[in-house]
Amino acid sequence: MKHFARIATVAVFALFAASAFAKDTRVVGLVYDKGAETATIPDEIKGDEPVMYRLRAKRGQSLAVALKPLNRNTDFILYGPGKWPGTVIHDSAASGSQRFEGKVASDGPHAVLVSRSAGRDPGEPARYDLAITLKKAVQ
């Protein structure tokens, strides 16, 4: 009976964790204008729905991400290739910086996840401008 209770507890925690990650995330495929290196996106989060901007990058390219929240408590996480959602490259909440600049370490999909920080009024939209710059690798 103890074994069954332990399995049931693990199953409940697994379902809870899965539901936390299964939040409705709006996914946006990033498209640059022809010849442009920077995509600037004015957007907003309503409720607790995070937004994920996806792009493909190649090793050696310069990548810059700048988030300019129009109200407080909006952060981003930059993910590189790896097991979903990817390897964390930068977490603005943890670093305290709403900017990232660096070289792409490996080819593949990258993503910028913009979300609200805890403590926000979910009825108030989180408005922001996001700029993602991807420059060709210098040979």
Residue, then its C-alpha position, 0 to 999 in steps of 0.5 A: m500500500k505504501h508503494f502505491a501511495r508513493i507512485a500516486t504521489v509521484a504521478v500527481f507531481a508529474l501531472f502538476a509539473a507537466s501542466a506548469f510547462a503546458k501553459d498556453t505559450r504563443v509561438v511566433g516565428l521570427v521573420y526578418d525583412k529582406g536585407a535586415e539584421t534586426a527585427t523590432i517587435p512591439d507586443e504585449i502579454k495578456g494574462d499569464e500567456p508567455v510569448m516565444y519568438r523562434l529563429r534559426a541561427k548559425r555558429g559564429q553569428s552575432l546575436a543581440v536581444a534587447l527587451k524594453p518593457l513599457n511596464r515593470n516585471t517583464d523578462f526574457i529567457l534566451y534559449g539555444p539548441g538543446k532538449w526542449p525548450g533548449t539550453v538557457i543562454h541568458d535569463s534577464a530576471a536572474s542576471g538583472s539585464q534586459r540585454f544580451e549580446g554574444k556569438v552563437a555557439s552552435d547551429g540550430p533553433h534559438a528562442v526568446l521567451v518573454s514572460r511576466s514576472a510573479g506579482r503582476d496584476p494578470g488583468e494589466p497587459a505587459r507591453y514591450d518592445l523586443a529587438i532581436t539582431l542576428k548578424k552574419a558571421v565574419q569570415 
